[in-house]
């Protein structure tokens, strides 16, 4: 009698932070003054990207959110797109 195997699909995507698996890794250092990095996490209309689309974890997304808030308050980033 033949044994049926379940078909498995590989849903792995390329991570934005591939070194995340390391035990000593503390996460990317996100600062509100690094506007070029923060622009990568916002859309063209200056909205925040979702965690799934940005490829960040919950902690990283929270740090990005706070950094974008501070950058907008300090007028380093726009509140809305052009």
Long-range contacts (C-beta under 8 A, 24 or more apart in sequence): 13-55, 15-55, 16-54, 16-55, 16-56, 17-55, 17-56, 17-60, 20-57, 27-57, 27-59, 27-60, 27-63, 28-60, 28-63, 30-60, 30-63, 30-64, 30-67, 31-67, 32-66, 32-67, 32-68, 32-69, 32-70, 32-71, 32-74, 32-76, 33-71, 33-76, 34-67, 35-71, 35-76, 35-77, 38-64, 38-67, 38-68, 38-71, 38-77, 39-77, 41-68, 42-68, 42-77, 43-81, 44-81, 45-80, 45-81, 46-77, 46-78, 46-79, 46-80, 46-81, 47-81
